[in-house]
C-alpha cells in the first residue's frame, strides 16, 4: 500500500522530532563546554557561546588525570568486548544449532540473568575478585565486564547464527571440513556484521559503565573515565560545570567515532540477526 502524502509528512515530522530529542543533550553539552564562567551563570543561556573559550578543557586536564582514566576505560572496554565475543561466538553456535535441553537451559539462563539488578551482583563479584587478588585492578574490571556482557552477546549472536543457512555447513561437511573448520571458514565470515555489532555494544556498555568501576577501583590512577567525571562535583554537590562539560564531551567522542565508522556493519548485523531460518 502506498502511503499518502499527509502520512509521509507526519512520519518525517515525527522522525525529525525524535532526532532533535536525541541530539539536544549532546549539542547542549558541546555548547556548555566552550562557554566561559560568565555565560555559564547567565540567567538567559544561549545555544551558541558569545565568547567561546578552551579554558574549560585546559582546566579539566589540569585538575583530573583524564588521559590515564581514558586509557583505563579503553583497556577495560576493548578487552571485555574482544573476550566476550570470542567466548560467545562458539557458544552461540552450539545454542543455535543444537536443539537440546542444555541449549534451552542456556537460553533460559540468558533471559533470567538480565533480570538481576547490579546491587545483588556486586557483593559476590567483590568476594570472588578478592579471592583472586584482582580487587582495585583493571584486569579484574575486565573480568567483571566479560561476565556482564556475555549473556547479551550470546543472545545476540545466537540470532545471527540461526540466520546462516545450515545447507552451507552441510556442504562444507561433504567436502571434508570438521566442526571447527566449518565454524572458522564458513560460518564466522557470514557472522562478521553480527560480531561487529555485538562487540560494539559490549564496548560501549563497558565504556559507559559506572557502578562496578566505582566499587571495585579505589586508586585514582586505576579509575575509569566515568568515575573520574564525578570528581568535578564538590562535596556540597556543586558541579564545576565548565570543566565537567568539557570532560564529558571528550568522554562521548570515542563511542560516537566508532559508531560512525562501522554503523553500516551494525545495521546489516541487526537486520541479519532479526531473520530466522
N, C-alpha and C positions, 0 to 999 in steps of 0.2 A: 504493500500500500504506500502511495506517495503521501508525504507529509505536506499539509497545507502551509501556505506562507506565514500566517499568524502563528502556527505551531512552531515553525522553524525559528521565527523571531523570538518566541518565548524561550525556546531551548537555548539559543545563543545568549540571550539575556541572562538566563539562569547560570549558564556556564561562565560568563564574564563576571557575574556577581560572586560566584564561588572562587574564581581565580583571584579577584580582588580581596576576598576574605582571607585566602591563604597567604597572599603576598603582603598584606598590611603589616603583620608583626615584623617581618624581615625588613621591609622598607623603613618602618619607624625606627628599628634598631640601627639601621645604616645611617639614618639622619641624626639620631642621638649621638652616635659615635664620633661625629665630626662637629658637634656643637660645643662652643666654649661654655664655661660655667654660667656666664650671664644669660645666655639663651636657655640653658637647661632650667634655670629658676624663673623663667618668664611666665607670667600669667596668661600670655597669648602665644602658645607654641606654634611654630611654623614647620611645614614639611621640609623646606629647603633651608639649610643653615645660612643665615645672613653673613656670618663671618666664620667660614669653615676653618678648622684647625686640626693639626695632628698631635696636639698636646695630650689628648686622651690616650692615644696609642703609646706615646713615649712614657706617660705616667704608668700605664698598665704594665708595660715591660719592666719598668724600673721598680715597681712595688712587688710584683709576684714573678716567680720562675715559670713564665708561660711556655717557653721553649722546651724546658725539661718536662713539664706537665703534658705538653702536646706529644712529645716523644713517648712518654709512658702510655698515653692513650692510644697512640698509633701501634705500639708493640702489642698492647693488650687486645685491641680490636682486630688487628690483622692476624695475630696468632690465633685468636678464638675463631675467626671466620674460616681460616685455612684448615685448622684441625677439625672443626665441626663438619665442614664439607667433606673432608677426607674420610671421616668416620661414617657420616650419614649416607654417603653415596652407595657403598656396598650393602649397608643395612636396608636402605630404601629399595634396592634391587630385590633383596630377599623378600621383604614385606610385600612388594607389588607382584612378584612372580610366584611366590609360594603361598597358596591359599590354605594355610594350615591354621590350627588353633593357636599355635605360637605367634604367627603373624597377626591374627586377630587380637591376641592379648597385647602385643606390642602396640598396635593401633589404639586399643583402648587405653593403654598406659600413656600414650602421647596426648590423648584428649584429656584424661584426668589430670595429668601433670600441669596442664595450663591453668587449672583452677586454683592451684595453691598460691596464696599470697607470699610475697617475698619475706615478710616478717616471720612466717613459720619455718622458712628455709635457712635463715641466717645463722641460727644457733647450731644446728647440725653441721652446716658448712664450716662454721668457725672452729668447731671441735675437730673436724676432720683435717682442716688445714693446720691446726695447731699440732696435731699428732704427726703430720708430715713435715713440720718445720717450715711451712710456707706462709705463715701469717706475716703481714707487712712486706709483701714481695709481689712484684709484677707477675712472675710465673704463677703464683698462687691465684692471682686475679684472673689470669688467662684460663686456668683450670675451672674456676667458677663460671666464667662466661661460656666455656665449651659445654659444661653441664646444662647451663641455662638455655643455650641456643640449640642444643642437639635435638630435643623433641620437635621444635618447629621446623628445623632443617630436614629432619626425617620425614615429617608430614608433607612438606612441600615437594621434596624430591621423589617421594613415592608416587605422587600425582604425575610428575613428568615421566617416570619410568613406565607407568601404565599407558602413556600416550605413545610410546615406542612400539611399533608393530612387532609382535612375537615372531612373525614369519622371518624377519631379518636375522634373529638369533638362531632360528631353526636352520636357515640357510648356512649360517656360519658353522653350526654344529655338523651339518652334512659335509662341509669342506674340511672337517677335522679339528676345528677350534674348540678348546675347552671352555669351561665357565669363565675363568679369569681372563683368558684371551678375548672371549666374546665381550665381556664387560668393558675391557680396556679399548679394544679396537673397533667395536661396533656400537655398543650402547653409549659409552661415555661421550664420543663426539656428538651424538644426537642430543645428549643431555646438556651440552655446553651452555645454551641460553638459560636453562633452569639452574645449572650450577652457578653461573654468574649471578643470577637473580637471588638465589639463596645465600650465596656468600656476601653479597652486598647488604642484604637485610640483616644478616648476622653482624657484619661490620658496623653498620650504622647503629644498631641496637647497642652493641658494646661500646661504641664511641660516645654515645649519649648517656650511658648508664651512670647513675649517681649513688644509689643506696649501698650496693655491695662495696664500691670503692671507698665510700665514706667510712664504713665499719671496718673494713679489712686493712686499709692503708693508713698508717699514722704518721710516718716520717714524711716531712714536706717534700723531699726530693723523690719520693716514691708515688706521690699522689697524682691522679689523673686530672685532666683539664676541667671536667665538670665540678670536681671538688675544689680546685683552686679558684674557680669563679666565685665561690661563696666567701672567699677571703676579702672580697671587695665590699662586703656588708659588715658594718661595725657591730660592736657589742649591743648597742641600743637598737639595732635593726635598721639603721640609716645606711642606705646604699651610696657608695661613691659612683654616682650614675654614669658619668662620662667614661672613666676607665672601665667600668663594668660593661657598658655597651660596646666599647672597643674590643675588649677581650672576648665577649660573647659573639661579636661579629666574626672575629678571626676563628673562633671555635666552630662556627657553622660552615665555613668555607670548604673544608675537606669533603664533607658529605655532599655539598652541592656540586663540587667539581667532579667527584667520582660518579655521581648520579648523572650529570650532564654528559660525561664521556661515554657511558655504557647504557644509556637509557633505552636505546633500540634493542639491545640484547635482553634487557629487563622486560620490556613489553612483549617481545617474542617468547620469552620464557614463561611469562604469566599466561599468555594465550595458549601455549602448548600444554602447560600443566593443567589448564582448565578442561581439556578434552580427554575423555577416557575412551579407550577402545573396548 
